[in-house]
Amino acid sequence: MSASKLKVAIAGLGRMGARHASHFANLTPRAELIAATSPEQKELDWTQQNLPGVRTYLSYDELLEKEVKNGLQAVIVSSATAVHAEQAIKAIKLGLHVLCEKPLSTNVEISQSVVDAYRESQKKYPNQKVICGFSRRFDASYRDAFAKMQEGVIGRPAVFRSQTCDKLDPSGFFVEYAKFSGGIFVDCSIHDIDLALWFFGEDSKIKSVSAVGITAVEPDLRKYNDRDNAAAVVEFYDGKIAQLYCSRMMAAGQEDTTEVIGTKGKLAINTQPQLNLVNITESTGIRREIPPHYYGRFRDAFITEANEFTACCLDNTEPPMKLEGAVTAVRIGQALQESLISGKRIEFAEDGSRIVPEMKAKL
């Protein structure tokens, strides 16, 4: 086991990037945050004020050029989704370890290009680690449920039901965000899709997807072919199905819940969300508060992710998930978004290729 610390840089210092920076600087004992980059000077100012000693750059390329000479070993890509793949690939080609926030891209082919770059790089850097940051895989409750499923507690898993539901943001943020988010399925449901692949098996083959959606509170989303509420069904070739729901209009806070239904029982995670163990008794009854946003629910998972990624890099152990699964998740999310807009069920052959109506007629 290596006694040295992993030298880390953060690319992107928005809301999530700032959190990653704090985690690696203060809550990951085996890591040393040495640099950070953002095209926004105010974000660099925040870093200098809150994380003294961390070198900052307006240019990602300049950071790579200078910090590799200072012993940089890993990059955390938490910038805008549109540049995830580009920044990840640049770091990969330098032999750096990479933790890239989800998704790798909103496009399947671009996501696959990250995997291809990683495979090629491993010929020269066989100990290199690259993962996509699906934080729920690091959550204690999901891990406990997964372990119980593997132990056979619920028999054979057959149905997966999961939702990602954000608290309503009355500012209209999600309308402008929809320009580049990839749509509600790629942005919100990507976590649920990844969980389905984890619980059902990362080699699961998609048979069909279908989706519907509405704009209950943000009709302007339609100009970007997006919705604020959507539901979907994903069918797999081994007879399993996943039912997904995503929303941008929860009244009380973040509601991310999952059920895995098997032949002998069911596992349910966070089906009654709660901020803590406090019950509030009032004249109208008893209530519990719930987390206001996803970070309130998954903060500990992000910290675990940072520590396990660091250990994986330093100790040269297997990454906690396969990068190829991140491409499959985008493929499903992209197909669901297409089904949402077109109103059509989309089918796939067992080799992963799309079945077009003309092809189906010949089968």
HUKA-V89502 format. One line per field, one symbol per residue. ss: DSSP state (2 for helix, 1 for strand, 0 for the rest). phi: phi as a letter, one per 30 degrees, with the letter a starting at -180 (. if undefined). burial: 1 if it has 16 or more other ideal C-beta (glycine too) atoms within 10 Angstrom, else 0. A space follows every 50 residues. Layout:
# HUKA-V89502
ss = ???
phi = ???
burial = ???
This chain:
# HUKA-V89502
ss = 00000111111000222222222222000011111110002222222222 00001110022222222000000111100022222222222220001111 10000002222222222222200000000111102222022222222222 00000011111111111000002222200000022220022222222222 00000111111111000022222200001111111100001111111111 00001111111100011110000000000111001110000002222222 22222222222222200000000222222222222222222200011100 0001102222220
phi = .dcdcddbbccjbdeddddeeddddcbbeccbdcaabadcdddddedddc bejddbbdcdddededdddcjecbbccbddeecededdddddddiddbcc eddeadcddddddddddddddddcbdcdbbbcdddddcdddddddddddd djeciddbbbbabbbddecddiedddddebdijddddddedddddddddd jdcecdcabbababcdbbeddddchbbcbababcccddjcbbcbbbacbd dcldbcbbbcccdblbcbcidbebdacccccbdckcbbdbedaddddced ddddeddddddeddchcdddaddeddddddeddddddddeddicdccbdd djddcdedddddd
burial = 00001111111110011111111110010111111111000011011000 10011110010011001100011111111010111011111101011111 11111111011111101100100010011111111111101100110010 00010010011111111100000110110011111111111111111111 00010111111010101100110101111111111100011111111111 00111111111100001011001000000000000000011001001100 11111111111111000010111111111111111111110000011100 0000000000000
